[in-house]
Each structure stands twice: as C-alpha cells, then as structure tokens.
Amino acid sequence: MRVVVGLLLLLLALCGSGAQGEGGGLGQVGEISEFQETAPRDAAEESAESTTKQTTPDIWAEVRALRDMVVELKVFVQLLQRENSDQEMRLTATESKTTDLEKENADLQTRLSSSESELLLSKSRIDQLERENAVQATDLTSLGTRLTATESKSSDLEKENAVQATDLISLGTRLTATESKTSDLEKENADLQTRLSSSESELLLSKSRIDQLERENAERPKVAFYTALTEGFIGPYNTDITLTFSKVFTNIGNAYNPATGFFTAPVKGVYYLQFTVCGNLTGLMGVQLYKNKQRMMYNGEWKEASHLKYMTNSAVLELMAGDEIHLVLPSSYAIYNNGDNHSTFSGSLLFTL
C-alpha cells in the first residue's frame, strides 16, 4: 500500500514538472514574439526560433503522453489496490475460518497456529515486496498461491474434522452399546449373586441336614445279616425243626445267632427278611417263617425229578425290640445245600420307629 502511494506521488510530481515546462514554453514564445516586434531577425535567430517552434509541440506531446501514462498508472494502481483489497479480504476470511477450525478442533490448534505464523510471514513479505515495485506482480502471485494452499489446507482440515466427528459419533455409539451391555451384565451379575446367595443358603441347609442325617445315621443301629445252611441234605424228619444257618457271611450288629438260628430285633423298626431254599430229592420241599411263635409265611411244593429246584420269598415286618425271627422245616420236608450256598437266610433293618 505504501509503494502504491509513493508511486502516485511520483506521478503527481512528474505532472507538475510537465505543467511548468508547458508554461515555460509559452513564456518563451511570448518573448520571441515580442523580440520579433522590437528587433530585426538574423539568420541564426530565425534558425533558433524554428527549432523552438519544433521543440514546443514535442514537449506538449511528451506531457500528454506522460499524462496518459499517469492515468494508466492510476488505473493500474487502482486495480492493484482492488486486487490487494480482495487478497486481504480473502486472507481475513481465511484467518477467520482458521480460527473457527481451531475452536472446533483443539487438536489442530498447533497446525493452524503454524498457518497463522506463515500468513504473518506472508504479510511481512508482501509489505517488503510492495516496497519493491518491480516484483510486485510476482509477489502477488506468490501470495495467491500460498493463499490457495492455505485454503486447500483449511479444506483438508475440515475434511479431517468431519472424519473425526464421524469417528466420535461411532465411538459414542459403541460407548452406548458398551454401557448397555455393562448394565445387562451388572443385572445378570446381581441375579447370579442373588442365586448364589440362595444356593449358599440352600447349601448350608443341605450341609446342616446332611450333618443331622449323619448324626442320626451314626446314632441309628446298623443291623444286617446273610447266612447259609450247613452243606448236605436236611430232612425229611418226623417233626418240625428249626433251621440253623450256621454259615455266616455277614452279621452286622450281631443280631443273628448261628447256634440257634434265631434273629432277634435289637430295636423297634421295620426289617426286610428274605430266604431261599433248594431241593434235590423227589418229595416235598418248603419252609415256614415265624415271628416269635406266630407263623408269618409258608412256602412248599412237591418236587418230582432229581434235579435242583429253588424257592425264594421275602417279607417286610415291623418288629419290636426283642422279637425273634426263625425258619422252620416242616415234618416230611427236605432241602439241600452245598458249597454253592443254594439255601440262604438274610435280613436288614430298613429304619427305626
């Protein structure tokens, strides 16, 4: 701007010089005319007058040319001023746009600050180039190029900001989904904790019940026996006899007496009793089950051929402590046993009462 003002001042000075030259020429013409009226001319004066007359129009032509040049320069200067004003307006708009981008994206502030520094440097160079009138057009072109680059850079920053905004929206969506999933997991965890607490309570109750059952089981008497007859043929006899199962395999609680063949209930409860007898002779085979002196069961049949035949039965009886159970072989009946233990008698306590 200062270079343009200086150029205008120079042109005005040139215009002033031209006006003075034009006035001086007119004065000389007046003097020559006056001199011609007062004195006769010689050949030399006539030659000088002729030269002056020729020079005067040339000076006027130069003045007019200079004036036209001044007008053209004024127009050129006005164009330069307008272009410079447009460049400054674009530069101002770019700085404003850059400032807005800095506010929108704090992460880009450093790069935009660098752009502002470059723009300040560009202004300084423009001021320097304005002082150098000969290269002003080149400097303006350079400024336009840099301004275009800055605008392109601002456009890139806008695109990058848009991408970052899209990423931010995506991250927000993912964060919302994560929060929702976290909330669901928290609810599920709360339900699991509730179920775990309930399970722990049930487990404690189960352990307590198990402990109680174990104590009851430890306190409850354990009764079980399994026996077999002596090997060989037993019967037939003329009278009923009590069967003595002398081969004892199991006698927990010692409630069965192998010497007498009686099982004595140690406690009041429900007992499971079972017997199996084998026949190997032609004739009657069978057995009777007695509770104390009361017959509770009778099993018997006729055996035809001389081959092994089996008979099995069982009973569940409620016995008082001291009740006795034994098996009786009726008169004229016969049964058989050997090392394979075909005839057996067993029982156990199911539960106390």
C-alpha positions as CSV (number, residue, x, y, z in Angstrom):
1,M,0.0,0.0,0.0
2,R,2.8,2.4,0.8
3,V,4.5,1.6,-2.5
4,V,1.3,2.5,-4.4
5,V,1.1,5.8,-2.6
6,G,4.7,6.6,-3.3
7,L,4.1,5.8,-7.0
8,L,1.1,8.2,-7.0
9,L,3.2,10.9,-5.5
10,L,6.0,10.3,-8.1
11,L,3.4,10.6,-10.9
12,L,2.0,13.8,-9.5
13,A,5.4,15.3,-9.3
14,L,6.0,14.4,-12.9
15,C,2.7,16.0,-13.9
16,G,3.8,19.2,-12.0
17,S,7.1,19.3,-13.9
18,G,5.3,18.8,-17.2
19,A,3.0,21.8,-16.4
20,Q,5.9,24.0,-15.6
21,G,7.6,23.0,-18.8
22,E,4.5,23.9,-20.7
23,G,4.2,27.3,-19.0
24,G,7.9,28.0,-19.7
25,G,7.5,27.2,-23.4
26,L,4.6,29.7,-23.7
27,G,6.7,32.3,-22.0
28,Q,9.5,31.7,-24.4
29,V,7.1,32.0,-27.3
30,G,5.8,35.3,-25.9
31,E,9.3,36.6,-25.5
32,I,10.3,35.6,-29.0
33,S,7.2,37.3,-30.4
34,E,8.0,40.5,-28.5
35,F,11.6,40.3,-29.6
36,Q,10.4,40.0,-33.2
37,E,8.4,43.2,-32.9
38,T,11.3,45.2,-31.5
39,A,14.3,44.0,-33.4
40,P,15.1,42.6,-36.9
41,R,15.9,38.9,-37.1
42,D,19.1,37.4,-38.4
43,A,19.5,34.0,-39.9
44,A,20.7,32.4,-36.6
45,E,17.7,33.7,-34.7
46,E,15.4,32.5,-37.3
47,S,17.0,29.1,-37.0
48,A,16.6,29.1,-33.2
49,E,13.0,30.2,-33.5
50,S,12.4,27.4,-35.9
51,T,14.0,25.0,-33.5
52,T,11.9,26.3,-30.6
53,K,8.7,26.0,-32.5
54,Q,9.5,22.4,-33.4
55,T,10.6,21.7,-29.8
56,T,7.4,23.2,-28.2
57,P,5.0,20.8,-29.8
58,D,7.3,17.8,-28.9
59,I,7.2,18.8,-25.2
60,W,3.5,19.1,-25.3
61,A,3.3,15.7,-26.9
62,E,5.5,14.3,-24.2
63,V,3.4,15.9,-21.5
64,R,0.3,14.5,-22.9
65,A,1.9,11.1,-23.2
66,L,3.1,11.4,-19.6
67,R,-0.4,12.4,-18.5
68,D,-1.8,9.4,-20.3
69,M,0.8,7.2,-18.7
70,V,-0.1,8.8,-15.3
71,V,-3.8,8.0,-15.9
72,E,-2.9,4.4,-16.9
73,L,-0.7,4.1,-13.9
74,K,-3.6,5.4,-11.7
75,V,-5.9,2.8,-13.2
76,F,-3.3,0.1,-12.7
77,V,-2.7,1.3,-9.2
78,Q,-6.5,1.2,-8.5
79,L,-6.6,-2.3,-10.0
80,L,-3.7,-3.3,-7.8
81,Q,-5.4,-1.7,-4.8
82,R,-8.6,-3.6,-5.5
83,E,-6.7,-6.9,-6.0
84,N,-4.8,-6.2,-2.9
85,S,-8.0,-5.5,-1.0
86,D,-9.6,-8.7,-2.4
87,Q,-6.5,-10.6,-1.3
88,E,-6.7,-9.0,2.1
89,M,-10.4,-9.8,2.4
90,R,-9.7,-13.4,1.3
91,L,-6.9,-13.6,3.8
92,T,-9.1,-12.2,6.6
93,A,-11.8,-14.7,5.7
94,T,-9.2,-17.5,5.7
95,E,-7.9,-16.4,9.1
96,S,-11.5,-16.3,10.5
97,K,-12.2,-19.7,9.0
98,T,-8.9,-21.0,10.5
99,T,-9.9,-19.6,13.9
100,D,-13.2,-21.3,13.8
101,L,-11.5,-24.6,12.9
102,E,-9.2,-24.0,15.9
103,K,-12.1,-23.7,18.2
104,E,-13.8,-26.8,16.7
105,N,-10.8,-28.9,16.9
106,A,-8.3,-28.2,19.7
107,D,-6.1,-30.9,18.4
108,L,-5.5,-28.9,15.2
109,Q,-4.7,-25.7,17.0
110,T,-0.9,-26.1,16.7
111,R,-1.0,-26.6,13.0
112,L,-3.4,-23.7,12.5
113,S,-1.2,-21.5,14.6
114,S,1.6,-22.5,12.3
115,S,-0.5,-21.5,9.4
116,E,-1.2,-18.1,11.0
117,S,2.5,-17.7,11.6
118,E,3.1,-18.5,7.9
119,L,0.4,-16.0,7.0
120,L,2.0,-13.3,9.2
121,L,5.3,-14.1,7.4
122,S,3.5,-13.8,4.1
123,K,2.2,-10.4,5.2
124,S,5.7,-9.3,6.1
125,R,7.0,-10.5,2.8
126,I,4.1,-8.8,1.0
127,D,5.0,-5.5,2.7
128,Q,8.6,-6.0,1.7
129,L,7.6,-6.8,-1.9
130,E,5.3,-3.8,-2.0
131,R,8.3,-1.6,-1.3
132,E,9.9,-3.3,-4.3
133,N,7.6,-2.2,-7.1
134,A,9.3,-4.1,-9.8
135,V,8.4,-7.5,-8.5
136,Q,5.0,-6.7,-7.0
137,A,3.1,-8.8,-9.6
138,T,5.2,-11.8,-8.8
139,D,4.8,-11.3,-5.1
140,L,1.0,-11.1,-5.5
141,T,1.0,-14.3,-7.5
142,S,3.1,-16.0,-4.8
143,L,0.7,-14.7,-2.2
144,G,-2.2,-16.0,-4.2
145,T,-0.5,-19.4,-4.4
146,R,0.1,-19.5,-0.7
147,L,-3.4,-18.4,0.0
148,T,-4.7,-21.2,-2.2
149,A,-2.5,-23.6,-0.4
150,T,-3.9,-22.3,2.9
151,E,-7.4,-22.6,1.7
152,S,-6.7,-26.2,0.5
153,K,-5.1,-26.9,3.8
154,S,-8.2,-25.5,5.6
155,S,-10.4,-27.7,3.4
156,D,-8.3,-30.7,4.3
157,L,-8.7,-29.7,8.0
158,E,-12.4,-29.5,7.5
159,K,-12.5,-33.0,6.0
160,E,-10.3,-34.3,8.7
161,N,-12.6,-32.7,11.3
162,A,-15.6,-34.3,9.6
163,V,-13.9,-37.6,9.7
164,Q,-13.1,-37.1,13.4
165,A,-16.7,-36.1,14.0
166,T,-17.8,-39.3,12.3
167,D,-15.4,-41.3,14.4
168,L,-16.6,-39.5,17.5
169,I,-20.2,-40.4,16.7
170,S,-19.1,-44.0,16.1
171,L,-17.3,-44.1,19.4
172,G,-20.3,-42.6,21.1
173,T,-22.5,-45.4,19.6
174,R,-20.0,-48.0,20.7
175,L,-19.8,-46.5,24.1
176,T,-23.6,-46.5,24.4
177,A,-23.7,-50.2,23.3
178,T,-20.9,-51.0,25.8
179,E,-22.7,-49.2,28.6
180,S,-25.9,-51.1,27.8
181,K,-24.0,-54.3,27.8
182,T,-22.4,-53.4,31.0
183,S,-25.8,-52.6,32.5
184,D,-27.1,-56.0,31.4
185,L,-24.0,-57.7,32.8
186,E,-24.5,-55.9,36.1
187,K,-28.1,-57.0,36.2
188,E,-27.1,-60.6,35.3
189,N,-24.3,-60.4,37.9
190,A,-26.8,-59.2,40.5
191,D,-29.1,-62.1,39.6
192,L,-26.3,-64.5,39.8
193,Q,-25.2,-63.1,43.2
194,T,-28.8,-63.5,44.4
195,R,-28.9,-67.0,43.1
196,L,-25.5,-67.7,44.6
197,S,-26.7,-66.4,48.0
198,S,-29.8,-68.5,47.7
199,S,-27.6,-71.5,46.7
200,E,-25.2,-70.9,49.5
201,S,-28.2,-70.7,51.9
202,E,-29.6,-74.0,50.5
203,L,-26.1,-75.5,50.6
204,L,-25.8,-74.5,54.3
205,L,-29.2,-76.0,54.9
206,S,-28.2,-79.1,53.0
207,K,-25.0,-79.4,54.9
208,S,-26.9,-78.9,58.2
209,R,-29.4,-81.6,57.1
210,I,-26.6,-83.9,56.0
211,D,-24.8,-83.4,59.3
212,Q,-28.1,-84.1,61.1
213,L,-28.6,-87.2,59.0
214,E,-25.1,-88.3,59.6
215,R,-25.5,-87.9,63.3
216,E,-28.8,-89.7,63.1
217,N,-27.3,-92.4,61.0
218,A,-24.3,-92.7,63.4
219,E,-26.7,-93.0,66.3
220,R,-29.1,-95.4,64.5
221,P,-28.2,-99.0,65.0
222,K,-26.9,-100.9,61.9
223,V,-28.4,-104.4,61.5
224,A,-27.8,-106.7,58.6
225,F,-27.1,-110.5,58.2
226,Y,-26.6,-113.0,55.5
227,T,-26.2,-116.8,56.2
228,A,-26.4,-120.2,54.6
229,L,-27.3,-123.8,55.7
230,T,-24.7,-126.4,56.5
231,E,-23.8,-128.4,53.5
232,G,-25.7,-131.7,52.8
233,F,-29.3,-132.9,52.8
234,I,-31.6,-131.7,55.6
235,G,-34.7,-133.8,56.2
236,P,-37.1,-135.3,55.9
237,Y,-37.9,-135.5,59.6
238,N,-40.9,-136.8,61.6
239,T,-41.4,-133.4,63.3
240,D,-40.9,-129.7,62.5
241,I,-37.3,-128.5,63.2
242,T,-35.8,-125.0,63.4
243,L,-33.3,-124.5,60.6
244,T,-29.9,-123.4,61.8
245,F,-28.0,-121.4,59.2
246,S,-24.5,-121.9,60.5
247,K,-22.5,-120.4,57.6
248,V,-22.5,-116.7,58.5
249,F,-21.2,-114.3,55.9
250,T,-22.5,-111.0,57.3
251,N,-23.7,-110.3,60.8
252,I,-23.6,-106.5,61.5
253,G,-25.0,-105.8,64.9
254,N,-24.7,-109.5,65.9
255,A,-28.5,-109.8,65.9
256,Y,-28.4,-113.3,64.3
257,N,-27.4,-116.3,66.4
258,P,-25.9,-119.1,64.2
259,A,-26.1,-121.5,67.1
260,T,-29.9,-121.3,67.5
261,G,-30.9,-119.9,64.0
262,F,-32.8,-117.1,65.6
263,F,-32.6,-113.4,64.5
264,T,-33.5,-111.1,67.4
265,A,-34.5,-107.5,66.6
266,P,-32.3,-105.1,68.6
267,V,-34.6,-102.0,68.2
268,K,-38.1,-101.2,67.2
269,G,-38.2,-100.8,63.4
270,V,-39.1,-102.1,60.0
271,Y,-37.0,-105.0,58.8
272,Y,-36.5,-106.7,55.5
273,L,-36.2,-110.5,55.6
274,Q,-35.5,-112.9,52.7
275,F,-34.9,-116.7,52.3
276,T,-34.0,-119.1,49.5
277,V,-34.2,-122.9,49.8
278,C,-33.2,-125.5,47.4
279,G,-34.5,-129.1,46.9
280,N,-32.6,-132.0,45.4
281,L,-34.8,-135.1,46.2
282,T,-38.1,-136.3,45.0
283,G,-40.7,-135.3,47.5
284,L,-41.9,-132.2,49.5
285,M,-39.7,-129.2,49.8
286,G,-40.5,-125.9,51.6
287,V,-40.0,-123.7,54.7
288,Q,-42.0,-121.7,57.2
289,L,-41.2,-118.1,58.5
290,Y,-42.0,-117.5,62.2
291,K,-42.2,-114.3,64.2
292,N,-41.8,-115.4,67.8
293,K,-44.3,-118.2,67.9
294,Q,-46.5,-116.9,65.1
295,R,-46.2,-118.4,61.6
296,M,-46.0,-115.5,59.2
297,M,-45.3,-117.3,55.9
298,Y,-45.4,-120.8,54.4
299,N,-43.8,-121.9,51.1
300,G,-43.9,-125.5,50.0
301,E,-44.4,-127.8,46.9
302,W,-43.8,-131.3,45.6
303,K,-40.6,-131.9,43.7
304,E,-40.8,-134.6,41.0
305,A,-37.4,-135.1,39.4
306,S,-34.0,-135.4,41.0
307,H,-32.6,-132.1,39.9
308,L,-32.1,-128.8,41.8
309,K,-35.2,-126.6,42.4
310,Y,-35.4,-123.3,44.2
311,M,-37.9,-121.4,46.2
312,T,-37.5,-117.8,47.3
313,N,-39.6,-115.4,49.2
314,S,-39.2,-112.2,51.3
315,A,-41.1,-110.1,53.8
316,V,-41.0,-106.6,55.3
317,L,-42.0,-106.8,59.0
318,E,-42.4,-104.3,61.8
319,L,-40.6,-105.7,64.8
320,M,-40.4,-104.6,68.4
321,A,-37.1,-104.8,70.2
322,G,-36.6,-108.4,71.3
323,D,-38.9,-110.0,68.6
324,E,-37.4,-113.2,67.1
325,I,-37.5,-114.5,63.6
326,H,-36.6,-118.0,62.6
327,L,-37.2,-120.5,59.8
328,V,-38.8,-124.0,60.3
329,L,-38.6,-127.1,58.2
330,P,-42.0,-128.9,58.3
331,S,-42.0,-132.6,59.0
332,S,-41.6,-134.9,56.0
333,Y,-39.9,-131.9,54.0
334,A,-36.4,-131.9,52.8
335,I,-34.0,-129.2,51.5
336,Y,-30.4,-129.2,50.3
337,N,-27.2,-127.1,50.3
338,N,-23.6,-127.4,49.2
339,G,-20.5,-125.2,48.7
340,D,-22.5,-123.0,46.2
341,N,-24.8,-121.9,49.0
342,H,-28.2,-122.7,47.4
343,S,-30.2,-122.2,50.7
344,T,-29.7,-118.9,52.4
345,F,-31.4,-116.6,55.0
346,S,-30.8,-112.9,55.2
347,G,-32.3,-109.7,56.6
348,S,-31.6,-106.0,57.5
349,L,-33.0,-103.0,59.4
350,L,-34.7,-100.6,57.0
351,F,-35.4,-97.8,59.5
352,T,-36.2,-97.4,63.2
353,L,-39.5,-96.4,64.6
